[in-house]
Amino acid sequence: GFRNLNHYILRSLIHSGQLQNRINAL
C-alpha cells in the first residue's frame, strides 16, 4: 500500500542522510 511505500521512502531518506534536507524544504 501507499503507507508502506511512504514508510520505506522515509527510512531510505534517513539512511541516506537526506531526511533533514526534506524537512528544511517543507
Secondary structure, DSSP 8 states (H G I E B T S, - for coil): -HHHHHHHHHHHHHHHT-HHHHHHH-
